[in-house]
Amino acid sequence: MGSNASAWVVLGVALVLANLPFLNERLFAVLPWRTEVKPLAVRLGELVLCYLLAGMVGRLFEGKQGMVAAQGWEFYAVTAAFFLVLAFPGFIWRYLLKRKGH
């Protein structure tokens, strides 16, 4: 897979993982949650773990294409902010849109 295609795959994976905590009531979309609604703190914890998973996918693709570049704290600050931007649609859907029955 070329570098352009792998970049799009990583962005797609990040988009899905960023919205995953807000689009379901299961823990990591697999395990049932013990109450009807997951608290925001649990969703934010899932978001952090999903960020780390998306980073590992990116690191995997980078490693397959050659040398892995060393990153400083600035890289992680920017990618975390970008991940939060990707999570914004799921957050809006979960907390700010009015739905019937809620």
MARTOR-981834 format. One record per residue (C-alpha): x, y, z. Coordinates in pm, 1 decimal, always signed. Example, Ala and Ser with C-alpha at 12.3 -4.5 7.8 and 13.67 -1.06 7.14 Angstrom:
BEGIN
- east	north	up
- +1230.0	-450.0	+780.0
- +1367.0	-106.0	+714.0
This chain:
BEGIN
- east	north	up
- +0.0	+0.0	+0.0
- +138.2	+341.3	-91.2
- +195.1	+619.8	+155.3
- -103.4	+818.1	+24.3
- -342.5	+524.4	+64.1
- -211.3	+437.0	+409.5
- -258.0	+797.6	+522.4
- -623.8	+781.9	+414.9
- -668.3	+449.5	+593.4
- -523.7	+593.8	+915.2
- -753.3	+898.0	+886.8
- -1055.3	+672.1	+830.9
- -964.9	+453.2	+1126.6
- -915.8	+763.0	+1342.3
- -1255.1	+901.9	+1235.5
- -1434.0	+578.7	+1325.2
- -1248.5	+535.4	+1654.4
- -1302.2	+898.8	+1755.7
- -1679.2	+867.6	+1721.8
- -1713.1	+513.2	+1854.6
- -1752.6	+605.9	+2225.3
- -2041.4	+842.3	+2146.4
- -2238.7	+622.2	+1907.6
- -2314.6	+323.3	+2131.0
- -2389.3	+227.1	+2490.1
- -2144.4	-63.0	+2503.6
- -1793.2	-49.2	+2642.5
- -1559.5	-33.0	+2339.7
- -1863.2	-124.8	+2126.7
- -1831.2	-485.4	+2247.7
- -1894.4	-532.3	+2619.6
- -2238.9	-450.9	+2762.9
- -2248.0	-158.9	+3006.6
- -2413.3	-227.3	+3343.2
- -2648.1	+74.4	+3331.8
- -2869.5	+204.3	+3054.3
- -2648.5	+506.5	+2976.4
- -2269.2	+527.3	+2989.4
- -2139.1	+827.5	+3184.5
- -1934.5	+1095.6	+3007.2
- -1623.6	+1000.7	+3207.3
- -1636.3	+646.3	+3067.4
- -1680.4	+783.4	+2714.9
- -1377.5	+1010.4	+2761.6
- -1172.6	+717.6	+2889.0
- -1272.4	+519.8	+2581.2
- -1177.4	+819.5	+2368.7
- -825.2	+823.4	+2515.2
- -781.9	+450.5	+2452.8
- -917.8	+488.2	+2099.2
- -664.3	+769.5	+2040.7
- -385.1	+536.4	+2147.7
- -519.0	+260.1	+1922.7
- -537.7	+496.3	+1623.4
- -180.0	+604.0	+1697.7
- -67.9	+242.5	+1699.7
- -230.7	+187.2	+1360.0
- -45.7	+491.1	+1224.3
- +280.0	+368.2	+1376.8
- +225.6	+26.6	+1217.5
- +183.8	+178.9	+870.7
- +483.8	+406.5	+922.2
- +697.0	+112.5	+1031.0
- +602.7	-87.1	+720.5
- +713.1	+199.5	+495.1
- +1054.4	+257.8	+646.4
- +1216.5	+430.7	+940.8
- +987.6	+547.9	+1219.3
- +1047.2	+915.0	+1296.9
- +1098.5	+1018.6	+1658.5
- +822.3	+1250.1	+1783.0
- +821.4	+1512.3	+2055.9
- +537.0	+1626.0	+2278.7
- +422.0	+1874.4	+2011.1
- +328.6	+1590.8	+1776.5
- +113.1	+1424.4	+2040.3
- -52.1	+1752.3	+2139.1
- -147.7	+1825.8	+1777.7
- -269.4	+1472.9	+1703.6
- -474.7	+1465.0	+2025.6
- -636.6	+1797.0	+1931.2
- -706.4	+1663.0	+1580.6
- -856.3	+1346.7	+1729.6
- -1089.9	+1561.8	+1941.8
- -1196.1	+1748.6	+1627.8
- -1271.6	+1414.8	+1461.6
- -1481.8	+1317.6	+1766.8
- -1691.7	+1634.1	+1747.0
- -1973.1	+1489.7	+1525.7
- -2028.6	+1200.4	+1766.6
- -2028.5	+1435.0	+2065.8
- -2283.6	+1662.5	+1895.3
- -2503.3	+1366.3	+1805.8
- -2490.9	+1225.3	+2160.4
- -2526.8	+1539.5	+2372.1
- -2656.3	+1833.2	+2169.4
- -2911.7	+1701.2	+1920.3
- -3267.6	+1659.6	+2038.4
- -3406.6	+1312.9	+1968.1
- -3751.7	+1165.9	+2021.9
- -3787.2	+986.1	+2351.8
- -3493.8	+1157.6	+2522.2
